[in-house]
Amino acid sequence: MPLLTVDRLTKNFGGLAAVSNVSIQLEENELVGLIGPNGAGKTTLFNLLTGVYEPSEGSVTFNENGKETLLNKMKPYAIADLGISRTFQNIRLFKDLTVLDNVLIGFNSKNKQGIFSSVLRLPSFYRQEAELKERSIELLKIFDMENELETLARNLPYGQQRRLEIIRALATQPKLLFLDEPAAGMNPQETAELTELIRKIHQEFGITIVLIEHDMSLVMDVCERLYVLEYGQLIAQGTPAEIKENKRVIQAYLGGEI
Ligand SMILES: Nc1ncnc2c1ncn2[C@@H]1O[C@H](COP(=O)(O)OP(=O)(O)OP(=O)(O)O)[C@@H](O)[C@H]1O
């Protein structure tokens, strides 16, 4: 059974079907792209899969080791607890906290202390704090940010802020990671670094990644499989090579090259 099964999912906003009858499946350890023209419904689909919106129709089922969970009416924090993490189109870091603290927050969200050990500051509280700090530093090292531990997030260059957001999402130890336009606003050098970052996460962490991205060279370069939305509907799916040749997709992009 796939890790995530989306079955005939629909989201209506008044008379507009922002997502209409969409069915997709995500397997373990896949790197999948979700593309489509502006307003096609990509972010709405992410919002449906992460509990920001409740579907109007259809279902979303998460399968972990044979245990199926229907996500339809679950709140974002409960979905995150299951191991589904995301980043947003606009950067959402704790900008006045350090790089290290931003990542620690990710780890803390997954390793919640009991209220007693936290409030009473029991030895177990300090032990876990020290351990999570070490793990945060290890994670930052993997992504070459160990020299920025005490830098305030707001003082990082734009590309590094985006990188930190993804690292923080990884610190929640997801099985499924949604990245919403991670290359938005990046220069070519930053985009190249991001491409390597995504590849590295895919290779080393064994998680499923879904990427919304307008930068076609990035998508075609890293994704194994693509889904294409237009006006809320799924119009194509396939490998990057197949999608490049797909007439319906080329038409959706106004006859332009993709
Ligand atoms: N909360 C909302 N209320 C009403 N309409 C919405 C809402 N969110 C999105 N829409 C509409 O749904 C459609 C799909 O929007 P969405 O942001 O999902 O597209 P997108 O593919 O992510 O676009 P982009 O690539 O420009 O980010 C658009 O017509 C948008 O105006």
PDBQT file of the ligand as one rigid body, heavy atoms in Angstrom, charges set to zero:
ROOT
HETATM    1  N1  LIG A 301      -8.652  30.393   0.871  1.00  0.00    +0.000 N 
HETATM    2  C1  LIG A 301      -9.091  30.565  -0.376  1.00  0.00    +0.000 A 
HETATM    3  N2  LIG A 301     -10.303  31.115  -0.636  1.00  0.00    +0.000 NA
HETATM    4  C2  LIG A 301     -10.736  31.279  -1.901  1.00  0.00    +0.000 A 
HETATM    5  N3  LIG A 301     -10.055  30.914  -2.994  1.00  0.00    +0.000 NA
HETATM    6  C3  LIG A 301      -8.848  30.363  -2.807  1.00  0.00    +0.000 A 
HETATM    7  C4  LIG A 301      -8.295  30.154  -1.496  1.00  0.00    +0.000 A 
HETATM    8  N4  LIG A 301      -7.070  29.573  -1.640  1.00  0.00    +0.000 NA
HETATM    9  C5  LIG A 301      -6.865  29.433  -2.954  1.00  0.00    +0.000 A 
HETATM   10  N5  LIG A 301      -7.930  29.899  -3.661  1.00  0.00    +0.000 N 
HETATM   11  C6  LIG A 301      -8.071  29.874  -5.113  1.00  0.00    +0.000 C 
HETATM   12  O1  LIG A 301      -7.884  28.535  -5.541  1.00  0.00    +0.000 OA
HETATM   13  C7  LIG A 301      -7.158  28.485  -6.769  1.00  0.00    +0.000 C 
HETATM   14  C8  LIG A 301      -5.912  27.653  -6.586  1.00  0.00    +0.000 C 
HETATM   15  O2  LIG A 301      -4.973  28.387  -5.801  1.00  0.00    +0.000 OA
HETATM   16  P1  LIG A 301      -3.597  27.790  -5.305  1.00  0.00    +0.000 P 
HETATM   17  O3  LIG A 301      -2.910  28.822  -4.480  1.00  0.00    +0.000 OA
HETATM   18  O4  LIG A 301      -3.815  26.460  -4.718  1.00  0.00    +0.000 OA
HETATM   19  O5  LIG A 301      -2.826  27.604  -6.692  1.00  0.00    +0.000 OA
HETATM   20  P2  LIG A 301      -1.299  27.305  -6.957  1.00  0.00    +0.000 P 
HETATM   21  O6  LIG A 301      -1.265  26.275  -8.041  1.00  0.00    +0.000 OA
HETATM   22  O7  LIG A 301      -0.598  26.988  -5.693  1.00  0.00    +0.000 OA
HETATM   23  O8  LIG A 301      -0.798  28.690  -7.547  1.00  0.00    +0.000 OA
HETATM   24  P3  LIG A 301       0.640  29.409  -7.500  1.00  0.00    +0.000 P 
HETATM   25  O9  LIG A 301       1.529  28.588  -8.369  1.00  0.00    +0.000 OA
HETATM   26  O10 LIG A 301       0.359  30.747  -8.087  1.00  0.00    +0.000 OA
HETATM   27  O11 LIG A 301       1.092  29.458  -6.072  1.00  0.00    +0.000 OA
HETATM   28  C9  LIG A 301      -6.886  29.927  -7.163  1.00  0.00    +0.000 C 
HETATM   29  O12 LIG A 301      -7.891  30.328  -8.076  1.00  0.00    +0.000 OA
HETATM   30  C10 LIG A 301      -6.991  30.675  -5.839  1.00  0.00    +0.000 C 
HETATM   31  O13 LIG A 301      -7.406  32.002  -6.064  1.00  0.00    +0.000 OA
ENDROOT
TORSDOF 0
